[in-house]
Each structure stands twice: as structure tokens, then as C-alpha cells.
């Protein structure tokens, strides 16, 4: 069975700035308009609606996006079978480019199709078009009577319903997401593959040579790094040039290859993500930033000592993944972070083992978990032009059945899925089979048959219906069996919270500057030392007065409160 490799996650390196420049910066920008062009499209109170019992309409016009590699939907056997089951016909008006432009023309002119598919409407758009009546509220149809498959999912996964419910209480689009979690490998608890993005690893062959155990605390790791440096283990053990040993090398505040996992010994891990990097959710439901906590200050002071001793790579602030991999695969590096040991360490991989989550100087640790890709509702909306939403939604409800979404994502049974194993799970076509049968790679076959739209692939589907990629299985197994036992608090701030227009304006005004300011100081204090009491107080005042920290915190607190109330 052929599987693709998980794409390496890269992010831009945060630039470092001087403290004086930082204090002068971090000002709020201008507010921006939403996708509709309105300065404020925040919706008002939800209007109670009822499901229409009109079932006269059986032919529908659906407009939206399609892959440029697709062979079209008219002859798609999976879609045609589902239309026949629903007793409807769909006229597809699909395009692979200029989608937003053509959709805007349709909406502005009032020439609406019955539904838009795979357009990717933002929450701005959904709220605005819901308020002005362009899109109907789907809430009355999300029941066992009209959409039994989706209704069951929403009952079992209230977090999905919370993610698609707008601030006015309406739902103007069907949910779409591709979950990849530990449920997909048969685990009892489902944790996203992104929960802990950095896995730390150490050269155990070097430890054994020096008679050292795998460290369990930061202080023990410090001593191991010192031993690596003093004994020049790259030269001593691998025969590299003298002085090539780098005790620890990572990126700086990078998603899967940063130094952030080591902060767990001070009570937090500040992963880069699509909410503020330092935002955490505690077990009691409190939302907070860690970047002004004493534990954060202690962490930076602690790791400055490592940096000053030459234990942390001086190029950590500027190197890219190619440079890091080159160092690791030449046998220079004792400790690093990445998703997979084999991918990072190359021919030296067998000499490395994962590190546990390390205890800090006070004997405690805490990992801040993160969620994976967000659930969105911008891929299927029913317009006011549709006379019989129930008939059309009967068709789309079939998209939420496991074997159907499997075929919509990859290709039909008998084409992309060739046979079932002894457990009943479908096996995907190999590249060799695809070339022999179709003259294409397995990926090209997928591209030809993939259907865009409201596909919801639950983690459990990988355990029930088909296999995920081999690398994903490996990573999830490591996550569940090795890393999660070290996690003391599994609270996760949901990245798919829904925000009001006013809240989104505040995020737009402050978020980027806030995160940059924190990262700049983090880097400076690791390199140069500090902060002094005066610098620390000035930094905290700057975050509040110049970077909108209190306003941002209120936004995230309010958004989470609404999200939690929906669960």
C-alpha cells in the first residue's frame, strides 16, 4: 500500500529586534472591512426559523470550485449514485479559478444558485450573508428527520456544532474538516496529530559511550549537553573534524523543530499556531497568556545560561530546516526536535531515542496541547433561491457516511480502493497498480476523482473504513504511547472558535504585533540575558499599553465561553 509522506511544516523565522525599538512599536493598525465590503457586518439576534416542508423541487443548480485535475462531476459515479438515492438532479456550475470573483458577481446581482459549494466562505461572509438573507439558517434541518448522518455526528461531537454556529446562533454552512487523531489507530482517547508538534530526541549512542542515562529533567539534560561538548562527541564517536559537535540544535519558535518543548519544565509550551502563540486554556476553563507569567521569565533566564555556555546552536535563530537537517545528518548534533527521528537524523537515526517531557528545576512540567485543523462551515451553503432545501440536504447528508466521504476524498471503490483486508478496511491503490491500470500515479488518480465540498473525515473513519498514511500512523502511535502519558492537563483551546466582527477587528488590529513583540523579546533574552526587574515591568506594560494584550485576552475568553456553551 503506497502512502505519501506528511508534508514538513515550515514557518517563517521571527526576526529579532532591539528592546528600544520594540517598546516604540506594537501599535494597533487600522480596522479592516470584511469579505462583503461592509465595515461592520456583525450579526444581530438570531431569527427563529423553521424547516420548509416543500419537496417539489428536485433539480438544483450548484455553483463552486473544482480541482483543475478533476475529470468533472457529471460522470462521477459516487455523486450520481447519491443523487439517485436522494431522488434529485444537480446541474454543476464549477470552475478551478476565478471562483470568488464569479461568486461575488452572482451574489451582487441577486442571481443565486440553489447552493454554493467549496467556495471557502469565511465566518465574516457567513454571518453577513446569513443576516441579509442570502444564505438560509440550516439549524432546522440538522435533525434526524432531514440529515440523520450529520445529526448523529453533531450529537456525538458537540465541538463540531460549536465550531459552525455563528455568533447569532445560526448555522449557514455544513461542517468540513479532516481530522487525524489517535482514534484512527484504535486508541480510546482521540488526540489530534498536532497536539504536541515537537518530539525531542537525543543521541543515546553518545550517552552510552559516556556512561550516562537518558535524562528525565532539564538539569540532567544540561549535564549531558556539557558532556557532549567537552568530549567533542561528533569527532570522538563519528570521526568528524574536531570541534564539529553541536550539543543541541533547533529552530527558534518553529512548529515542529523549535525549542518550545523544553519550556514544559516551566509549566507551558508556547507552540506557534493560528491563535496567539502563548494562549493557553486551563482545566477550570480559564483562558490566559503565559508570556507575562513569572514561569515564562524563569524559562528564558534558565535557557540563556545554556546559550551562554554554548550548549544551544548559535544559528538557531537564523537557520532553516535544510541547514538543521544537514547538521543532524552529518552526525554533528546531540539533541534536536522533529516529528520523526529517521527523517531528521538520516543514517544516524538508529543512534537516537526520544526524550521524555523533562521536569524543570522545581520538579514539575506541563505541556500545552494544541488542536489540529479547524472545522469550518464555508464549503456548502444553501441560498434563499432554493425552494426545497430538505431535498438538497438529503443528498449532502450522504457525504457524512464513512465510505462515501472516503470515496469523495480519494476515489471510488474499485478504482482508488482496490480491496479490503481481513478487518474490513479498504486498501488504496498502489503507484504500481495505478500506472498499470491508468497510466497515472496513485496521487494523480486521487486528483482526478477528488470532490471538493463539505467532507468531514473523522479520526474514527481511519480505524473503521480505510487507512491513513503510514507516517501519520507512526506519529500518532508515538504521540499516544510515548508522549501523552507525560501530559498532565489535556485542556485544549479550540482554534475553530467563532468570533464576532468586532472581535475579529480586534484580532486583526493587535494579534500580529503582539506575537512579534513577544517573540522578539524571547529571542533577545535567550541570547543576551535578562530580563532585569525594570525590563520585565517595561515589557509587561508594553504588551498591555501598546499591543492590546488585555483586549485580545477578552476576545479569546468571550469566544471560548460561547464555544463551550454550545458543547
DRENNUKOL-790331 format. One record per residue (C-alpha): x, y negated, z negated. Coordinates in nm, 3 decimals, always signed. Layout:
residues N
PT;X;Y;Z $
...
END
This chain:
residues 567
PT;+0.000;+0.000;+0.000 $
PT;+0.151;-0.330;+0.106 $
PT;+0.125;-0.632;-0.117 $
PT;+0.252;-0.985;-0.073 $
PT;+0.479;-1.147;-0.325 $
PT;+0.330;-1.406;-0.558 $
PT;+0.441;-1.746;-0.438 $
PT;+0.700;-1.905;-0.662 $
PT;+0.555;-2.204;-0.838 $
PT;+0.762;-2.515;-0.783 $
PT;+0.709;-2.865;-0.918 $
PT;+0.886;-3.194;-0.873 $
PT;+1.164;-3.272;-1.124 $
PT;+1.065;-3.553;-1.357 $
PT;+1.304;-3.846;-1.325 $
PT;+1.477;-3.978;-1.639 $
PT;+1.464;-4.347;-1.730 $
PT;+1.620;-4.574;-1.993 $
PT;+1.420;-4.642;-2.311 $
PT;+1.402;-5.014;-2.248 $
PT;+1.258;-4.961;-1.903 $
PT;+1.011;-4.709;-2.041 $
PT;+0.881;-4.946;-2.305 $
PT;+0.821;-5.206;-2.037 $
PT;+0.640;-4.960;-1.814 $
PT;+0.350;-4.722;-1.858 $
PT;+0.087;-4.983;-1.784 $
PT;-0.256;-4.887;-1.660 $
PT;-0.331;-4.909;-1.291 $
PT;-0.646;-5.023;-1.120 $
PT;-0.953;-4.805;-1.126 $
PT;-1.030;-4.624;-0.803 $
PT;-1.350;-4.553;-0.618 $
PT;-1.488;-4.203;-0.592 $
PT;-1.534;-3.998;-0.279 $
PT;-1.859;-4.170;-0.196 $
PT;-1.700;-4.514;-0.195 $
PT;-1.901;-4.627;-0.498 $
PT;-1.718;-4.791;-0.785 $
PT;-1.929;-4.606;-1.035 $
PT;-2.131;-4.303;-0.941 $
PT;-2.165;-4.158;-1.289 $
PT;-2.499;-3.991;-1.305 $
PT;-2.776;-4.077;-1.542 $
PT;-3.010;-3.848;-1.729 $
PT;-3.086;-3.518;-1.563 $
PT;-3.424;-3.495;-1.395 $
PT;-3.616;-3.179;-1.473 $
PT;-3.670;-2.973;-1.158 $
PT;-3.848;-2.652;-1.069 $
PT;-3.763;-2.384;-0.818 $
PT;-3.953;-2.414;-0.494 $
PT;-4.162;-2.108;-0.409 $
PT;-4.161;-2.197;-0.037 $
PT;-4.030;-1.893;+0.153 $
PT;-4.146;-1.989;+0.503 $
PT;-3.804;-2.093;+0.631 $
PT;-3.587;-1.803;+0.749 $
PT;-3.348;-1.981;+0.987 $
PT;-3.086;-2.211;+0.836 $
PT;-2.815;-2.446;+0.956 $
PT;-2.493;-2.429;+0.753 $
PT;-2.202;-2.665;+0.812 $
PT;-1.849;-2.647;+0.677 $
PT;-1.494;-2.523;+0.707 $
PT;-1.344;-2.213;+0.861 $
PT;-0.987;-2.084;+0.882 $
PT;-0.804;-2.164;+1.204 $
PT;-0.710;-1.794;+1.214 $
PT;-1.070;-1.675;+1.184 $
PT;-1.241;-1.494;+1.465 $
PT;-1.567;-1.672;+1.380 $
PT;-1.867;-1.570;+1.172 $
PT;-2.119;-1.485;+1.444 $
PT;-1.986;-1.130;+1.479 $
PT;-1.877;-1.087;+1.119 $
PT;-2.031;-0.753;+1.022 $
PT;-2.024;-0.825;+0.647 $
PT;-2.207;-1.157;+0.680 $
PT;-2.454;-1.018;+0.933 $
PT;-2.534;-0.726;+0.705 $
PT;-2.604;-0.961;+0.416 $
PT;-2.822;-1.184;+0.633 $
PT;-3.023;-0.882;+0.738 $
PT;-3.061;-0.782;+0.374 $
PT;-3.185;-1.132;+0.287 $
PT;-3.415;-1.150;+0.592 $
PT;-3.263;-1.471;+0.726 $
PT;-3.057;-1.606;+1.015 $
PT;-2.781;-1.863;+0.983 $
PT;-2.659;-2.097;+1.254 $
PT;-2.295;-2.164;+1.167 $
PT;-2.150;-2.508;+1.243 $
PT;-1.792;-2.458;+1.131 $
PT;-1.461;-2.629;+1.202 $
PT;-1.099;-2.586;+1.095 $
PT;-1.008;-2.955;+1.096 $
PT;-1.175;-3.296;+1.052 $
PT;-1.424;-3.129;+0.819 $
PT;-1.455;-3.414;+0.568 $
PT;-1.494;-3.670;+0.845 $
PT;-1.775;-3.478;+1.015 $
PT;-1.949;-3.405;+0.685 $
PT;-1.940;-3.772;+0.588 $
PT;-2.094;-3.865;+0.923 $
PT;-2.376;-3.618;+0.867 $
PT;-2.448;-3.740;+0.516 $
PT;-2.423;-4.109;+0.603 $
PT;-2.661;-4.062;+0.895 $
PT;-2.907;-3.855;+0.696 $
PT;-2.874;-3.575;+0.950 $
PT;-2.835;-3.300;+0.694 $
PT;-2.790;-2.927;+0.750 $
PT;-2.954;-2.692;+0.506 $
PT;-2.625;-2.636;+0.326 $
PT;-2.257;-2.729;+0.326 $
PT;-2.002;-2.450;+0.282 $
PT;-1.630;-2.461;+0.198 $
PT;-1.612;-2.840;+0.214 $
PT;-1.448;-2.866;-0.127 $
PT;-1.665;-3.140;-0.272 $
PT;-1.517;-3.293;-0.585 $
PT;-1.710;-3.348;-0.906 $
PT;-1.731;-3.713;-0.800 $
PT;-1.917;-3.607;-0.488 $
PT;-2.139;-3.351;-0.656 $
PT;-2.250;-3.595;-0.924 $
PT;-2.315;-3.874;-0.674 $
PT;-2.495;-3.660;-0.416 $
PT;-2.694;-3.492;-0.690 $
PT;-2.804;-3.826;-0.830 $
PT;-2.911;-3.969;-0.494 $
PT;-3.096;-3.651;-0.396 $
PT;-2.867;-3.537;-0.113 $
PT;-2.795;-3.212;-0.299 $
PT;-3.059;-3.025;-0.496 $
PT;-3.011;-2.903;-0.851 $
PT;-2.957;-2.528;-0.833 $
PT;-3.026;-2.465;-1.201 $
PT;-3.385;-2.338;-1.145 $
PT;-3.254;-2.074;-0.902 $
PT;-2.976;-1.936;-1.123 $
PT;-3.206;-1.674;-1.269 $
PT;-3.256;-1.301;-1.240 $
PT;-3.555;-1.363;-1.013 $
PT;-3.367;-1.556;-0.746 $
PT;-2.996;-1.476;-0.794 $
PT;-2.961;-1.162;-1.007 $
PT;-2.590;-1.106;-0.934 $
PT;-2.484;-1.459;-1.021 $
PT;-2.725;-1.486;-1.314 $
PT;-2.566;-1.178;-1.469 $
PT;-2.217;-1.324;-1.424 $
PT;-2.317;-1.655;-1.580 $
PT;-2.471;-1.474;-1.875 $
PT;-2.155;-1.273;-1.931 $
PT;-1.923;-1.567;-1.858 $
PT;-2.074;-1.882;-2.006 $
PT;-1.746;-2.063;-1.943 $
PT;-1.816;-2.041;-1.570 $
PT;-2.156;-2.203;-1.611 $
PT;-1.996;-2.473;-1.827 $
PT;-1.740;-2.543;-1.555 $
PT;-2.003;-2.603;-1.284 $
PT;-2.251;-2.804;-1.492 $
PT;-2.217;-3.175;-1.426 $
PT;-2.238;-3.442;-1.693 $
PT;-2.608;-3.497;-1.619 $
PT;-2.685;-3.130;-1.684 $
PT;-2.740;-3.048;-1.317 $
PT;-2.563;-2.784;-1.106 $
PT;-2.514;-2.897;-0.748 $
PT;-2.290;-2.620;-0.617 $
PT;-2.227;-2.249;-0.664 $
PT;-1.916;-2.138;-0.853 $
PT;-1.597;-2.032;-0.678 $
PT;-1.275;-1.905;-0.831 $
PT;-1.016;-1.634;-0.800 $
PT;-0.942;-1.510;-1.148 $
PT;-0.638;-1.297;-1.208 $
PT;-0.619;-1.174;-1.563 $
PT;-0.533;-0.880;-1.781 $
PT;-0.882;-0.733;-1.741 $
PT;-0.764;-0.648;-1.390 $
PT;-0.517;-0.396;-1.534 $
PT;-0.778;-0.244;-1.765 $
PT;-0.692;-0.442;-2.079 $
PT;-0.957;-0.501;-2.344 $
PT;-0.895;-0.876;-2.354 $
PT;-0.877;-1.092;-2.043 $
PT;-0.589;-1.341;-2.039 $
PT;-0.506;-1.541;-1.728 $
PT;-0.184;-1.458;-1.546 $
PT;-0.087;-1.821;-1.610 $
PT;-0.135;-1.803;-1.989 $
PT;+0.240;-1.801;-2.054 $
PT;+0.415;-1.927;-1.742 $
PT;+0.774;-1.883;-1.866 $
PT;+0.929;-1.549;-1.960 $
PT;+1.270;-1.589;-2.123 $
PT;+1.541;-1.332;-2.066 $
PT;+1.891;-1.258;-2.197 $
PT;+2.189;-1.059;-2.075 $
PT;+2.178;-0.755;-2.303 $
PT;+2.493;-0.609;-2.148 $
PT;+2.680;-0.913;-2.280 $
PT;+2.516;-0.869;-2.620 $
PT;+2.615;-0.504;-2.635 $
PT;+2.972;-0.587;-2.537 $
PT;+2.990;-0.840;-2.820 $
PT;+2.812;-0.614;-3.070 $
PT;+2.514;-0.849;-3.101 $
PT;+2.143;-0.768;-3.132 $
PT;+1.870;-0.921;-2.920 $
PT;+1.785;-1.242;-3.111 $
PT;+1.447;-1.292;-3.274 $
PT;+1.499;-1.652;-3.391 $
PT;+1.625;-1.971;-3.231 $
PT;+1.918;-1.983;-3.472 $
PT;+2.017;-1.628;-3.371 $
PT;+1.988;-1.722;-3.003 $
PT;+2.211;-2.023;-3.070 $
PT;+2.480;-1.794;-3.212 $
PT;+2.453;-1.563;-2.911 $
PT;+2.495;-1.855;-2.673 $
PT;+2.802;-1.970;-2.864 $
PT;+2.948;-1.619;-2.834 $
PT;+2.876;-1.612;-2.460 $
PT;+3.062;-1.940;-2.417 $
PT;+3.357;-1.866;-2.645 $
PT;+3.417;-1.530;-2.479 $
PT;+3.355;-1.664;-2.127 $
PT;+3.135;-1.363;-2.058 $
PT;+3.092;-1.432;-1.687 $
PT;+3.465;-1.390;-1.641 $
PT;+3.519;-1.132;-1.912 $
PT;+3.237;-0.894;-1.819 $
PT;+3.182;-0.954;-1.446 $
PT;+3.531;-1.065;-1.344 $
PT;+3.419;-1.406;-1.218 $
PT;+3.651;-1.706;-1.228 $
PT;+3.746;-1.833;-1.571 $
PT;+3.512;-2.096;-1.709 $
PT;+3.210;-1.998;-1.498 $
PT;+2.995;-1.890;-1.793 $
PT;+2.674;-2.090;-1.842 $
PT;+2.521;-1.978;-2.175 $
PT;+2.168;-2.095;-2.083 $
PT;+2.034;-2.246;-1.761 $
PT;+1.677;-2.352;-1.684 $
PT;+1.497;-2.637;-1.517 $
PT;+1.354;-2.925;-1.715 $
PT;+0.978;-2.918;-1.780 $
PT;+0.920;-2.681;-1.488 $
PT;+0.624;-2.445;-1.465 $
PT;+0.787;-2.100;-1.470 $
PT;+1.155;-2.191;-1.504 $
PT;+1.173;-2.464;-1.769 $
PT;+1.298;-2.478;-2.127 $
PT;+0.950;-2.517;-2.275 $
PT;+0.904;-2.160;-2.404 $
PT;+1.178;-2.225;-2.661 $
PT;+0.970;-2.503;-2.818 $
PT;+0.740;-2.231;-2.958 $
PT;+0.966;-2.220;-3.264 $
PT;+0.842;-2.569;-3.350 $
PT;+0.471;-2.493;-3.312 $
PT;+0.391;-2.570;-2.950 $
PT;+0.480;-2.514;-2.584 $
PT;+0.416;-2.810;-2.353 $
PT;+0.352;-2.642;-2.020 $
PT;+0.319;-2.853;-1.705 $
PT;-0.043;-2.823;-1.589 $
PT;-0.328;-3.021;-1.440 $
PT;-0.420;-3.166;-1.777 $
PT;-0.174;-3.375;-1.976 $
PT;+0.132;-3.157;-2.036 $
PT;+0.119;-3.195;-2.412 $
PT;-0.254;-3.140;-2.461 $
PT;-0.350;-2.854;-2.690 $
PT;-0.669;-2.702;-2.828 $
PT;-0.662;-2.563;-3.180 $
PT;-0.874;-2.284;-3.326 $
PT;-1.105;-2.532;-3.500 $
PT;-1.190;-2.697;-3.166 $
PT;-0.969;-3.000;-3.224 $
PT;-0.804;-3.146;-2.916 $
PT;-0.470;-3.321;-2.965 $
PT;-0.139;-3.420;-2.812 $
PT;+0.180;-3.275;-2.958 $
PT;+0.413;-3.537;-2.813 $
PT;+0.376;-3.767;-3.115 $
PT;+0.394;-3.491;-3.379 $
PT;+0.687;-3.450;-3.616 $
PT;+0.736;-3.096;-3.486 $
PT;+0.795;-3.234;-3.138 $
PT;+1.054;-3.476;-3.273 $
PT;+1.226;-3.195;-3.461 $
PT;+1.239;-2.980;-3.147 $
PT;+1.412;-3.249;-2.941 $
PT;+1.659;-3.318;-3.217 $
PT;+1.732;-2.946;-3.252 $
PT;+1.790;-2.883;-2.881 $
PT;+2.006;-3.192;-2.844 $
PT;+2.256;-3.011;-3.063 $
PT;+2.253;-2.719;-2.818 $
PT;+2.301;-2.955;-2.527 $
PT;+2.583;-3.142;-2.704 $
PT;+2.759;-2.811;-2.772 $
PT;+2.748;-2.722;-2.402 $
PT;+2.506;-2.433;-2.451 $
PT;+2.241;-2.575;-2.215 $
PT;+2.327;-2.630;-1.848 $
PT;+2.418;-2.994;-1.784 $
PT;+2.246;-2.959;-1.444 $
PT;+1.913;-2.851;-1.597 $
PT;+1.767;-3.196;-1.529 $
PT;+1.855;-3.205;-1.161 $
PT;+1.882;-2.852;-1.022 $
PT;+1.621;-2.684;-0.808 $
PT;+1.521;-2.318;-0.801 $
PT;+1.773;-2.233;-0.530 $
PT;+2.057;-2.362;-0.744 $
PT;+1.931;-2.182;-1.054 $
PT;+1.893;-1.854;-0.867 $
PT;+2.239;-1.887;-0.717 $
PT;+2.396;-1.924;-1.061 $
PT;+2.198;-1.632;-1.203 $
PT;+2.266;-1.403;-0.909 $
PT;+2.640;-1.465;-0.931 $
PT;+2.646;-1.346;-1.291 $
PT;+2.712;-1.684;-1.449 $
PT;+2.405;-1.724;-1.673 $
PT;+2.337;-1.559;-2.009 $
PT;+1.981;-1.683;-2.075 $
PT;+1.715;-1.821;-1.842 $
PT;+1.339;-1.830;-1.774 $
PT;+1.135;-1.694;-1.482 $
PT;+0.837;-1.472;-1.412 $
PT;+1.044;-1.171;-1.312 $
PT;+1.392;-1.060;-1.416 $
PT;+1.454;-0.888;-1.082 $
PT;+1.370;-1.191;-0.874 $
PT;+1.590;-1.428;-1.073 $
PT;+1.887;-1.208;-1.158 $
PT;+1.919;-1.008;-0.836 $
PT;+2.188;-0.739;-0.852 $
PT;+2.246;-0.811;-1.222 $
PT;+1.881;-0.755;-1.320 $
PT;+1.943;-0.424;-1.498 $
PT;+2.165;-0.604;-1.750 $
PT;+1.881;-0.830;-1.871 $
PT;+1.586;-0.787;-2.106 $
PT;+1.303;-1.018;-2.206 $
PT;+1.342;-1.223;-2.520 $
PT;+1.054;-1.225;-2.768 $
PT;+0.891;-1.552;-2.864 $
PT;+1.157;-1.683;-3.102 $
PT;+1.096;-1.808;-3.453 $
PT;+1.202;-2.161;-3.536 $
PT;+1.422;-2.278;-3.823 $
PT;+1.129;-2.256;-4.066 $
PT;+1.042;-1.900;-3.960 $
PT;+0.725;-1.980;-3.764 $
PT;+0.624;-2.001;-3.398 $
PT;+0.320;-2.081;-3.186 $
PT;+0.262;-2.054;-2.812 $
PT;+0.016;-2.292;-2.649 $
PT;-0.175;-2.087;-2.393 $
PT;-0.290;-2.227;-2.061 $
PT;-0.570;-2.121;-1.830 $
PT;-0.534;-2.030;-1.465 $
PT;-0.701;-2.178;-1.161 $
PT;-1.011;-2.376;-1.230 $
PT;-1.365;-2.272;-1.146 $
PT;-1.518;-2.521;-0.904 $
PT;-1.860;-2.573;-0.754 $
PT;-1.769;-2.770;-0.442 $
PT;-1.785;-2.485;-0.190 $
PT;-2.161;-2.434;-0.145 $
PT;-2.427;-2.700;-0.190 $
PT;-2.790;-2.690;-0.076 $
PT;-2.923;-3.014;+0.067 $
PT;-3.263;-3.177;+0.044 $
PT;-3.323;-3.074;+0.407 $
PT;-3.359;-2.710;+0.304 $
PT;-3.726;-2.612;+0.280 $
PT;-3.673;-2.266;+0.130 $
PT;-3.369;-2.268;-0.099 $
PT;-3.474;-1.937;-0.252 $
PT;-3.435;-1.755;+0.080 $
PT;-3.091;-1.901;+0.147 $
PT;-2.971;-1.840;-0.208 $
PT;-3.083;-1.478;-0.183 $
PT;-2.821;-1.446;+0.089 $
PT;-2.549;-1.619;-0.112 $
PT;-2.626;-1.420;-0.424 $
PT;-2.487;-1.118;-0.239 $
PT;-2.149;-1.296;-0.231 $
PT;-2.120;-1.228;-0.604 $
PT;-2.131;-0.848;-0.574 $
PT;-1.787;-0.695;-0.622 $
PT;-1.748;-0.501;-0.298 $
PT;-1.898;-0.786;-0.096 $
PT;-1.662;-1.053;-0.224 $
PT;-1.374;-0.811;-0.175 $
PT;-1.462;-0.788;+0.195 $
PT;-1.526;-1.160;+0.231 $
PT;-1.184;-1.234;+0.086 $
PT;-0.980;-0.979;+0.280 $
PT;-1.179;-0.798;+0.547 $
PT;-1.439;-0.525;+0.598 $
PT;-1.428;-0.174;+0.462 $
PT;-1.300;+0.036;+0.750 $
PT;-1.079;-0.248;+0.872 $
PT;-0.880;-0.402;+0.587 $
PT;-0.978;-0.146;+0.323 $
PT;-0.898;+0.195;+0.462 $
PT;-0.971;+0.447;+0.187 $
PT;-1.050;+0.493;-0.180 $
PT;-0.821;+0.653;-0.436 $
PT;-0.923;+0.905;-0.700 $
PT;-1.054;+0.627;-0.926 $
PT;-1.283;+0.490;-0.654 $
PT;-1.082;+0.172;-0.595 $
PT;-1.025;+0.064;-0.238 $
PT;-0.677;+0.071;-0.085 $
PT;-0.581;-0.208;+0.153 $
PT;-0.431;-0.155;+0.494 $
PT;-0.051;-0.142;+0.518 $
PT;+0.151;-0.352;+0.758 $
PT;+0.244;-0.038;+0.949 $
PT;-0.119;+0.065;+0.986 $
PT;-0.223;-0.285;+1.086 $
PT;+0.044;-0.303;+1.355 $
PT;-0.050;+0.038;+1.490 $
PT;-0.425;-0.030;+1.496 $
PT;-0.448;-0.402;+1.568 $
PT;-0.102;-0.520;+1.668 $
PT;-0.101;-0.754;+1.368 $
PT;+0.035;-0.765;+1.015 $
PT;-0.198;-0.696;+0.723 $
PT;-0.185;-1.069;+0.642 $
PT;-0.295;-1.157;+0.994 $
PT;-0.584;-0.913;+0.971 $
PT;-0.689;-1.082;+0.646 $
PT;-0.667;-1.423;+0.814 $
PT;-0.892;-1.308;+1.096 $
PT;-1.168;-1.178;+0.868 $
PT;-1.148;-1.403;+0.561 $
PT;-1.464;-1.604;+0.495 $
PT;-1.446;-1.938;+0.318 $
PT;-1.706;-2.029;+0.059 $
PT;-1.835;-1.962;-0.293 $
PT;-1.632;-1.649;-0.367 $
PT;-1.596;-1.560;-0.732 $
PT;-1.338;-1.288;-0.784 $
PT;-1.347;-1.186;-1.149 $
PT;-1.047;-1.027;-1.314 $
PT;-1.252;-0.714;-1.375 $
PT;-1.301;-0.667;-0.999 $
PT;-0.936;-0.567;-0.969 $
PT;-1.000;-0.289;-1.218 $
PT;-1.330;-0.180;-1.065 $
PT;-1.315;-0.231;-0.689 $
PT;-0.970;-0.300;-0.542 $
PT;-0.608;-0.352;-0.632 $
PT;-0.429;-0.679;-0.685 $
PT;-0.073;-0.737;-0.566 $
PT;+0.200;-0.523;-0.721 $
PT;+0.387;-0.824;-0.858 $
PT;+0.070;-0.951;-1.024 $
PT;+0.016;-0.614;-1.190 $
PT;+0.373;-0.621;-1.317 $
PT;+0.340;-0.974;-1.451 $
PT;+0.007;-0.908;-1.622 $
PT;+0.141;-0.591;-1.779 $
PT;+0.437;-0.785;-1.919 $
PT;+0.202;-1.057;-2.041 $
PT;-0.035;-0.823;-2.220 $
PT;+0.204;-0.567;-2.360 $
PT;+0.508;-0.779;-2.439 $
PT;+0.413;-1.146;-2.480 $
PT;+0.057;-1.167;-2.610 $
PT;+0.137;-0.979;-2.934 $
PT;+0.350;-1.281;-3.026 $
PT;+0.065;-1.528;-2.975 $
PT;-0.100;-1.633;-3.300 $
PT;-0.362;-1.869;-3.157 $
PT;-0.536;-1.779;-2.830 $
PT;-0.731;-2.107;-2.805 $
PT;-0.708;-2.248;-2.454 $
PT;-0.807;-2.594;-2.330 $
PT;-1.019;-2.529;-2.018 $
PT;-0.870;-2.700;-1.715 $
PT;-1.209;-2.695;-1.541 $
PT;-1.387;-2.929;-1.783 $
PT;-1.628;-3.163;-1.607 $
PT;-1.572;-3.537;-1.651 $
PT;-1.795;-3.838;-1.606 $
PT;-1.699;-4.107;-1.357 $
PT;-1.593;-4.337;-1.640 $
PT;-1.373;-4.064;-1.787 $
PT;-1.215;-3.988;-1.451 $
PT;-1.133;-4.357;-1.411 $
PT;-0.952;-4.350;-1.746 $
PT;-0.759;-4.037;-1.645 $
PT;-0.668;-4.199;-1.314 $
PT;-0.554;-4.516;-1.492 $
PT;-0.331;-4.356;-1.756 $
PT;-0.251;-3.988;-1.705 $
PT;+0.044;-4.007;-1.464 $
PT;+0.217;-4.286;-1.656 $
PT;+0.153;-4.114;-1.988 $
PT;+0.307;-3.785;-1.875 $
PT;+0.604;-3.957;-1.713 $
PT;+0.674;-4.161;-2.025 $
PT;+0.672;-3.853;-2.246 $
PT;+0.894;-3.656;-2.007 $
PT;+1.143;-3.941;-1.971 $
PT;+1.193;-3.969;-2.343 $
PT;+1.203;-3.593;-2.386 $
PT;+1.493;-3.573;-2.140 $
PT;+1.679;-3.871;-2.286 $
PT;+1.659;-3.742;-2.641 $
PT;+1.777;-3.395;-2.542 $
PT;+2.074;-3.545;-2.357 $
PT;+2.168;-3.839;-2.575 $
PT;+2.031;-3.751;-2.917 $
PT;+1.767;-3.904;-3.132 $
PT;+1.521;-4.035;-3.191 $
PT;+1.606;-4.265;-3.477 $
PT;+1.320;-4.369;-3.702 $
PT;+1.297;-4.700;-3.518 $
PT;+1.297;-4.533;-3.176 $
PT;+1.035;-4.283;-3.284 $
PT;+0.798;-4.553;-3.409 $
PT;+0.852;-4.763;-3.096 $
PT;+0.784;-4.458;-2.878 $
PT;+0.456;-4.378;-3.055 $
PT;+0.342;-4.739;-3.032 $
PT;+0.427;-4.743;-2.663 $
PT;+0.216;-4.433;-2.598 $
PT;-0.083;-4.592;-2.769 $
PT;-0.048;-4.950;-2.651 $
PT;+0.092;-4.905;-2.300 $
PT;-0.001;-4.552;-2.192 $
PT;-0.360;-4.514;-2.312 $
PT;-0.295;-4.212;-2.534 $
PT;-0.598;-4.273;-2.754 $
PT;-0.824;-4.331;-2.455 $
PT;-0.702;-4.012;-2.287 $
PT;-0.744;-3.813;-2.604 $
PT;-1.102;-3.933;-2.639 $
PT;-1.177;-3.835;-2.279 $
PT;-1.044;-3.482;-2.324 $
PT;-1.216;-3.447;-2.660 $
PT;-1.554;-3.552;-2.521 $
PT;-1.519;-3.338;-2.210 $
PT;-1.433;-3.033;-2.417 $
PT;-1.726;-3.096;-2.651 $
PT;-1.965;-3.090;-2.354 $
PT;-1.795;-2.780;-2.215 $
PT;-1.815;-2.597;-2.548 $
PT;-2.183;-2.689;-2.585 $
PT;-2.256;-2.515;-2.252 $
PT;-2.090;-2.188;-2.357 $
END
